[in-house]
Amino acid sequence: MKKFRKVLDGLTTSSPGGTMGSPSCGSAAGTPTAAPTPRDIDVQETLVSENFQLCKTVRHGFTYQPTALAFDPVQKILAIGSRSGGVRILGRPGVDCYCQHESGAAVLQLQFLINEGALVTACADDTLHLWNLRQRRPAVLHSLKFNRERITFCHLPFQSKWLYVGTERGNTHIVNIESFILSGYVIMWNKAIELSTKTHPGPVVHLSDSPKDEGKLLIGFEGGTIVQWDLRAKKADFRIYYDEAIHSVSWHHEGKQFMCSHSDGSLTLWNLRNTTKPFQVTFPHGKIQKDGRKESCKPILKVEYKTSRNSEPFVIFSGGLSYDKAGRRPALTIMHGKAITVLEMDYPIVEFMVLCDTPYINEIQEPYAVVVLLEKDLIVVDLTQSNFPVFENPYPMDIHESPVTCTAYFADCPPDIIPILYSIGAKHKKTGYSQKEWPIAGGTWTLGSHTYPEIIITGHADGSIKFWDASAFTLQMLYKLKTSKVFEKPKLGEGRGADLGEEDPFAVQMVSWCPHSRIFCVVGISAHIILYRFSKYDANTQTVSLEVRLQCEPEDIITPSENENNPCFSEPGSHSPQPHHQYPVSPGSRTPDGAKDSTPFLKVKDKTVRVPPGYQSDLVIQLLWVDGEPPQQITSLDINSAYGLLAFGNCNGLAVVDYIQKTVILCISTVDLYGATDPYQRLTRSPRRNRQSTSGLTELTDNQQSIDMERSKSPTSESRENSFSRSRSSSVSSIDRDTKEAITTLQFGESYGRKSDALPTPCLWVGTSLGVVILIPLSIPMDHEERMEDPVTVGPSGAVQMLKGSVLRFAFLDCNGALIQSPYEIWRDQNAPEDPDRPRRRKLVHFSPSSSQDAFGEGHLTVVCSERQAKVFLMPSQSCLFVHNITESSFVLRADVVSLCNSVCLACFCANGHVMTLSLPSLRPLMDVNYLPLTDMRIARTFCFTNEGQALYLSSPTEIQRITYSQEMCDNLQEMLGELFTPIETPEAQNRGFLKGFFGGNAHTFDREELFGEAAAGKASRSLAQHIPGQGGVEGMKVAASGVVGDLARARIALDERGQRLGELEERTTLMMTSAETFSKHAHELMLKCKDKKWYQF
């Protein structure tokens, strides 16, 4: 510390110094001197590169563009495939795993190896994959790529290691699941059908073994042909030729009947005794018209025929509705006896699956639920109750209920905030759900040791806000807030939608939340801000509305200077400013050239309304139309509960609002913020009628109006425009970079407004799209009564600094390198009953830069990050201590100063997909990972960092992807994730009885190995399919185990291998015991038969 004090004593001005030097660095005044080098700063930085590692943790939300569904009835886990090659595996709450095929090919079909801890996926690139689910991070064990044929359908019989694969050519191949090698046994389409048939039957759309005899395979072709193939005799038992295309087939458990669904909306029931014609044909939704003909119906895409012990069978199907009703919603139909129930869905049905008690297809099925996968939702229907209620979904499948437009992530929140939000949100939950437990209850999950309160906030296109509990890698909705309730409903032809063609006038653009004071701010796309206060009591309230004019003057033009990024500035005038009072907002008048002059986009409800407990609107701020031009979107926002101030800016200027007194205290254009320190030579503004000229912030008047200015093109604008398409809902692209200097970031905090200041005072740090940093001192009455009545005054602009690219983030460190938090007000419920003994007064918590240091008034460090570089300044001398050029070829989209391992660092996400961390204050690079290529504005708009080494972004319109950049969290990730596979004993098959076993065929004596093995069937053609060994099996784990936790991983692998061998040994022992018992029984019977015979009778 003594060394650091000596450095401070010698610092009067600044010039650059740091890890990556810059040609020059602007200071407010004085003669440049040598800057201190990093070794002169006595800050003990504890973070090193070994503290960082980037990896995905968990994905929340609904699978985007789902394509397939599978369920393991013993393990009770569900798998969902997607068009982008993703596989989501769900179990009990907390058991949620996401896997991704490297090829990115769409998943066509999923098949569990029931109770084996494995999953087969068939993809659109005609590749089969075998996934190992016995590890927390599933991995591919084998892949098989078909070269000459396209896969259309797969079927894996229960407790079989042979997978049937149907193709587009109509052939059926057989794959050994253990080795993932093709058998030489093939059922060719021309042998399956009669030789006399002249037409091709079409692709295989169904494969299933007969419940009566596993040696009989039912093959359904799209063209309407059904063949039962005798696998032993290698010939067809029967062939059915039907004149309607087949979509699906479902057996009766006894194996004597099966049902087909067809393209004309009909269901046909076939009896094996007579296959010449269907036993029954029904059109469930086809009514007879007046002329006697059946009305045409849509195809029935899938049917399931399930039997029940105590009631009539269930016939459940999707589709089949009549064409006559336009706009009819998709439906799932449940036929139970004579009762027909039609369940209308909000979205098209992708797939459904009936859940049954038994995994055996030759037993009474006893269906208890049906899982319905929709395009944008997953629902489970309870079949055990006559009204078929749905189960309450424990997974957050409704993140995309309205499109997500912004996100915010808060780790290590106050512990009381989650329970109180949940208790209030629970009062508004829907009712009418099934009382039974969620049936997808597989896997195991325990609360890890590294848990702390986490909250994710999502803003949506319809103006709604959702608070989510994100603790311990789970996600549960706590509370929902609808911002649209503050406004009158826009009439047709009015509001933003009519003016600018905006469909969502209430869309949320950004949010600001203080968990300690529970103050919440929402910025909407219609240039409006809503401030909410939290209360546990309902109240009658009337929202106060403020209207602000923040518009541009087209005559203000910037003349670019040669040294645009590093101009030198003169010290601002030291004279005392005139006291500045709040600005009265003139209502304006409708002028001939601007019919919408001085009107906002939306109309606030002006009547008193009863509001429930939770977040209650306290203030609405709206920007006005000026001279027929609409207000520009708000690009930056900050709120401070200790100061009672709210600041916001856009491409026209800056406004500061006192939300305690409900007044505007500052409304000024960007160019006028500079005062005498303007870094650009601007042309003289021409006067306009009915306008008052505006001087700099040093000469404020009571009737000040805002002025905007034009500016030259930013050096970062071209690269950004080439990288993104413009999106009006994005705070990144909403800045009009070709014309104006926008306010890009704001931060309240205790700082030094001028070099001569001895003590820190409240300040507002302002960053612009030209890389300019402006510091505005504030004078705030600290006494409770004075704060309620006396005005807040604004001083002249102090420090002005420059960086490359738009300024993105400010943060403050003390001289020991610890993060200084912004001051805040402790939450108090304004609607609580009055207590005369304890009057309600504001309780403030301040974190002064000098409070954590040995000596008083040593100053503090300010971290500033822009699109291209980061700088650390020493206050109050405004010396630039460290500079680091983050990127030259790209630009930073998101930057945050975050705490990690009891220290702090600067985390950045670039447009080229790199995630970087820099040490503080020295700005040493600690991590640089090329994480993901930026494909669209959604990721740029929603990516955000938080403390404890975590971050998130919207990976698809319906899913939130969480990642970590902490090595410690990566090491503990296995402990935090749920186990997909749980050792469960396979249920025993029901005793079929002597007569059923005797007359029901030889279902249990069928040996597939004998037929499909290499000895009997030979080898398949090598050109037909190519085997690809997987990287994620035990061998892949051995390679991956060479890291930091290699020994532990190797021990765990060895235990897994040993466990697998023991399991195999146990199975072999059981088989040997069964064989021995059978041999003993036969020997005993033979002895009884022969014991009384004489030797000559043999």
Salt bridges, closest charged atoms under 4 A:
GLU45 OE1 - ARG924 NH2 3.00
ASP96 OD1 - ARG88 NE 2.71
ASP126 OD2 - ARG150 NE 3.03
GLU149 OE2 - HIS173 NE2 2.84
GLU178 OE1 - LYS161 NZ 3.52
ASP209 OD1 - HIS155 NE2 2.95
ASP209 OD2 - ARG1008 NH2 3.44
ASP213 OD1 - ARG232 NH2 3.31
GLU214 OE1 - ARG1008 NH1 3.80
ASP237 OD2 - LYS216 NZ 2.92
ASP291 OD2 - ARG293 NE 3.10
GLU304 OE2 - LYS302 NZ 3.45
GLU304 OE1 - LYS306 NZ 3.45
GLU344 OE1 - ARG329 NE 3.61
ASP346 OD1 - ARG329 NH1 2.76
GLU351 OE1 - LYS302 NZ 3.13
GLU366 OE2 - ARG309 NH1 3.25
GLU392 OE2 - LYS429 NZ 3.84
GLU401 OE1 - LYS466 NZ 2.87
GLU401 OE1 - LYS480 NZ 3.30
ASP416 OD2 - ARG518 NH2 2.79
GLU454 OE1 - ARG962 NH2 3.19
ASP499 OD1 - LYS596 NZ 3.70
GLU502 OE1 - ARG728 NH2 2.13
ASP538 OD1 - ARG610 NH2 3.32
GLU553 OE1 - ARG688 NH1 3.29
GLU553 OE2 - ARG691 NH1 3.14
ASP556 OD1 - ARG685 NE 3.72
ASP618 OD2 - ARG533 NE 3.46
ASP618 OD2 - LYS662 NZ 3.14
ASP627 OD2 - ARG688 NH2 3.62
ASP627 OD2 - ARG691 NH2 3.68
ASP658 OD2 - ARG787 NH1 2.89
ASP672 OD1 - ARG685 NH2 3.85
ASP678 OD1 - ARG682 NH1 2.21
GLU721 OE1 - LYS713 NZ 3.70
GLU721 OE2 - ARG726 NH2 2.88
GLU741 OE1 - ARG682 NH2 3.29
GLU750 OE2 - HIS846 ND1 3.82
ASP757 OD1 - ARG754 NE 3.99
GLU785 OE2 - ARG841 NH1 3.11
GLU825 OE2 - ARG828 NE 2.67
GLU825 OE1 - ARG842 NE 3.65
GLU834 OE2 - ARG840 NH2 3.14
GLU858 OE2 - ARG5 NE 2.77
GLU867 OE2 - ARG720 NH2 2.45
GLU867 OE2 - ARG737 NH2 2.99
ASP896 OD1 - ARG809 NE 3.26
ASP896 OD2 - ARG894 NE 2.93
ASP928 OD1 - HIS914 ND1 2.74
ASP936 OD2 - ARG938 NH1 3.03
GLU959 OE1 - ARG59 NH1 3.59
GLU968 OE2 - HIS450 NE2 3.82
GLU979 OE2 - ARG136 NE 3.33
GLU1009 OE1 - LYS161 NZ 2.78
GLU1035 OE2 - LYS1038 NZ 3.36
ASP1047 OD1 - ARG1050 NH2 2.71
GLU1057 OE2 - LYS1038 NZ 3.46
GLU1085 OE1 - HIS1082 ND1 3.80
